[in-house]
């Protein structure tokens, strides 16, 4: 069990919408990153600066969209 720190996010959505990346810790949802409105089927890369750390080891990470759309992407980061 190591904590993850996310440094960069590459994401694409199947319909124009924004996406929200969250951590689920014991039922509490913790906001990590919200994208601006994205165009459909266009990959975007977001640099998260020094990174966004998960609050604890082995937490669930999820992405949801603001409209009916499939969300695909890759998170880049390091383990602490």
C-alpha positions, 0 to 999 in steps of 0.5 A: 500500500502506497499513496499515489500522487497524480502529476498529469491527466490525459482525458477524452470524453465521447460527448461534449461535457466536463469531467470530475476526478474524485477519490472515494475514501470510506464513502466520503468523496474527495475532489481531485480535479475538474476539467473545463468543458471538453469537446467530444473525442478530443484528448486533453492533457492537464498538468497538475503541477506539484501533484494531487495526492490521494488522502490514503493508500488503496482508495478508489479513484473514479471519473464522472462526466457532467453529461451522458458520455464515456470518459477515458484517460490516463493518470500519470504520477508517482508513489509515496 
